[in-house]
Amino acid sequence: MSLDSWQQATLALQLLTADPGLGGIVVRARSGPVRDAFIAATKTLTAPVQRIHPQISDEALFGGLDLTATLSAGKLVEKSGILDAGGTVVLTMAERCPAGLAAKLALAMDGPDAPTLVILDEGAEDGEAAPTILMERCAFFADLNEVTYRDLAGESALPLERTRETATENTLAEVTEVAMRLGIDSLRAPLFALRAAKALAGLAGQTEPSTTDIETACVLTLTHRATRVPQEPDQTPPEMDNASETPSDMPGQMELPDEMILDAIKALLPDNLLDQITARTARAGRGAGSGAQRKGNRRGRPLPARPGRLYDGARIDLISTLRAAAPWQTIRRQATGRAGLHIRQSDIHTKRYAIRSDRVLIFAVDASGSAALARLAEAKGAIELLLGQAYARRDHVSLISFRGTSAELLLPPTRSLVQTKRRLASLPGGGGTPLAAGLQEAMAQALQTHSKGLTPTMILLTDGRANISLDGEANRKQAATDASRMAQVIRAQGIDALVIDTGNRPEPALRTLAQTLDAPYLPLPRADAQRLSDAVSTALDG
Amino acid sequence: MTTPFPFSAIVGQDEMKRAMILTAIDPSIGGVLVFGDRGTGKSTAVRALAGLLPPIRVVKGCPVNSAKRTDVPDWAQNIGRGTHDVPTPVVDLPLGATEDRVTGALDIEKALSAGEKAFQPGLLAKANRGYLYIDEVNLLEDHIVDLLLDVAQSGENVVEREGLSIRHPARFVLVGSGNPEEGELRPQLLDRFGLSVDVASPKDIATRVEVVKRRDAFENDTAAFLLRWQAEDATIRDRILTARDALKELKTPDKTLHDVAELCVALGSDGLRGELTLLKAARAYAAWRADPTLTRTHVRDVAGLALRHRLRRDPLDEAGTGARVTRIVEDVLG
């Protein structure tokens, strides 16, 4: 028995209608007719169905004082929040949902009168996704990106073909074991599977779930949580195409091992490298300090008050508000015939502050064969030193490697240094140098973090010997042109960068690239022989 | 899910349960930090704890849960007569909470509609004499962290803003949980937690099945399930109360004090807070086990809880400090 994504989604909706305790459903789809059809189908869920967006204020969500009504009526008017109504909450653009809102929704889902959550995730790339804290609490997931409008024509998923036998006593143990074999740590998953199975049985008018119910429930609730594929003979083997991709027609290219993993070794770097970038940015006039400035309404250096609405977290500036209201008093008193102070929504001024956003360091590491042979281990050591500095400044860190024909995001922005170090240690080297692809991926990552309100800084570690062009061809000339073009685009986007040359000797082309990037260029110094021998002799003596 | 899952019905996670019981016996130990993966029962345990705690006696209508009439802050209005028993407050501090929500602020409703300058108490007032629970504590915004550090240290919340000058007691046990993969905690905040626990999902299938089975039973027939575990929860509650009394009578020999000091020196933990917390935790543990005298065994059993998060750590150290503490405890206390 197999269900396509659309059938899964509609079946999940039926189950949620039957048992709202299943939490909700995460739907990954761009807006379009298919998603519209899905949203239309959510009408069957527990009423009222209300839509919220990531920037929703606390007041709208939890209810509170209706300021406009209170001010005009002169007495307290409260309005109820969306969560008070219970029912179904549709969260649009969930990939932009801030952690704070996610935590509040998660809390509501854990509490009494939990709303059913429909999460619409419009994320286009892998890095963009709904908050995990919410995905964890929703039983179902459906990816409707591949569904075409024509697929919707079929009848709904039920009734399924059902086997007669009811599930055995061991259902519970089986479901738990399946979840564990799929590498799902969370114990919410098997609980959802069980609940879904019971709901399926309920839909079919039976009291106990059948084996089909349990299978279907596992497909619906466990598939998207799986972190590994259990060993099964009928599983199609992963595509094996990476063996042929190592470019072999390069002139003067020596035989390189496909992959090698090198341990990080101590590298020599100036102590205050990150400070240097900061200083430079200050000169360039693009904001100063660890991250760029942005305007906030809660903390930081005070700015003049602005007229505005009392939305989530904004603080009212009483003096400015009163000053704005003062000239109108006589007019308003005459108009309403009511004595006392008259304040209207338009008088409200809120406080504003300038704050610094967090910085993200994006490491783009060249792990090609040439770099690996030369000094990949030292480059790793250099990154570790920089990570130590990043830790001290509470920066976020992201890791990209490029080798062979493409670049790969190894680690999305995180503050977890242990995780970064682990990924770095297991970073293999070998293959060509797709410098342009590396720059492209780093830029994509930088723009994505920028859109999240963080300030990206790119740190490029390479020997600069680009030999793979953007389209994956082994063409040294085209590769250099592509890299330089990418660098121009990056500079145009105003992204800060730092270039570290990891080659055996400084590469003039890389210095030029750094200039194009408007980035400081730093050849990684050789570990000096004296220190090396000192270290070796200490180790031998010990 | 209106009713919390019974504390005694939580399968495994003994260290987490022990840590929570110890803070219930002696709140001055100063809170628990629970770090672990998603779905390991962190939130469940904290919410279950609320049902387990003995009630406290407060002045009716007091916004900061004062025990005596004289303790009620002067700005409080509508104070009732007499006192009554209420459940120990366990207050959730949501991640996105604004500073106003946390500390309290000018009551804008009253200011605008009645023209009155009144103070609207925040979460810190509500949590006084109880627990403050922060889920995803490592994702908490820095300015809220700063604020909490200050209040947790002084035990008093001071609000100076918008023409208000208000202070009120805010003594609470800080309980935090989080997933270390998502970010780390500032050492200053780490230090404010008395005990720390690392939890992981159980790896053996029998335990996992048992967890799922109990949760399933709980959801199918909550009333019956609560009835089934009621007695055991009550036993724990009584033991906590007995232990609180026993704590006063507990003897602390100098030899054990010496052990504690030696252990902290060997571990090189910063400051004396580690020693004090370890001593308090060990005493609470001895009282819990109804032993008359504090011995080396007690210290050994809670050393990990009290010291794991206090070591000066290398940000790039993968193994974590847990292993280091265990090894040194073995070395020093044998």
Chai-1 contact restraints between the chains, C-beta under 6 A:
chainA,res_idxA,chainB,res_idxB,connection_type,confidence,min_distance_angstrom,max_distance_angstrom,comment,restraint_id
A,L65,B,E109,contact,1.0,0.0,6.0,A-B,restraint_1
A,T70,B,S113,contact,1.0,0.0,6.0,A-B,restraint_2
A,K75,B,S113,contact,1.0,0.0,6.0,A-B,restraint_3
A,L76,B,E109,contact,1.0,0.0,6.0,A-B,restraint_4
A,L76,B,S113,contact,1.0,0.0,6.0,A-B,restraint_5
A,A99,B,L95,contact,1.0,0.0,6.0,A-B,restraint_6
A,A99,B,L139,contact,1.0,0.0,6.0,A-B,restraint_7
A,G100,B,L95,contact,1.0,0.0,6.0,A-B,restraint_8
A,G100,B,G96,contact,1.0,0.0,6.0,A-B,restraint_9
A,A103,B,P94,contact,1.0,0.0,6.0,A-B,restraint_10
A,A103,B,L95,contact,1.0,0.0,6.0,A-B,restraint_11
A,A103,B,E136,contact,1.0,0.0,6.0,A-B,restraint_12
A,K104,B,P94,contact,1.0,0.0,6.0,A-B,restraint_13
A,K104,B,G96,contact,1.0,0.0,6.0,A-B,restraint_14
A,L107,B,P94,contact,1.0,0.0,6.0,A-B,restraint_15
A,P112,B,T2,contact,1.0,0.0,6.0,A-B,restraint_16
A,E136,B,R38,contact,1.0,0.0,6.0,A-B,restraint_17
A,L172,B,V212,contact,1.0,0.0,6.0,A-B,restraint_18
A,L172,B,K213,contact,1.0,0.0,6.0,A-B,restraint_19
A,A173,B,V209,contact,1.0,0.0,6.0,A-B,restraint_20
A,T176,B,R208,contact,1.0,0.0,6.0,A-B,restraint_21
A,T176,B,V209,contact,1.0,0.0,6.0,A-B,restraint_22
A,T176,B,V212,contact,1.0,0.0,6.0,A-B,restraint_23
A,E177,B,I205,contact,1.0,0.0,6.0,A-B,restraint_24
A,D185,B,D37,contact,1.0,0.0,6.0,A-B,restraint_25
A,D185,B,S201,contact,1.0,0.0,6.0,A-B,restraint_26
A,S186,B,R38,contact,1.0,0.0,6.0,A-B,restraint_27
A,S186,B,G39,contact,1.0,0.0,6.0,A-B,restraint_28
A,L187,B,G39,contact,1.0,0.0,6.0,A-B,restraint_29
A,L187,B,V211,contact,1.0,0.0,6.0,A-B,restraint_30
A,R188,B,G39,contact,1.0,0.0,6.0,A-B,restraint_31
A,P190,B,V212,contact,1.0,0.0,6.0,A-B,restraint_32
A,L191,B,V212,contact,1.0,0.0,6.0,A-B,restraint_33
A,L191,B,R215,contact,1.0,0.0,6.0,A-B,restraint_34
A,L194,B,D216,contact,1.0,0.0,6.0,A-B,restraint_35
A,R299,B,H143,contact,1.0,0.0,6.0,A-B,restraint_36
A,G313,B,T98,contact,1.0,0.0,6.0,A-B,restraint_37
A,Y391,B,P315,contact,1.0,0.0,6.0,A-B,restraint_38
A,R415,B,G183,contact,1.0,0.0,6.0,A-B,restraint_39
A,R415,B,E184,contact,1.0,0.0,6.0,A-B,restraint_40
A,S416,B,E181,contact,1.0,0.0,6.0,A-B,restraint_41
A,L417,B,P315,contact,1.0,0.0,6.0,A-B,restraint_42
A,L417,B,L316,contact,1.0,0.0,6.0,A-B,restraint_43
A,V418,B,E318,contact,1.0,0.0,6.0,A-B,restraint_44
A,K421,B,L316,contact,1.0,0.0,6.0,A-B,restraint_45
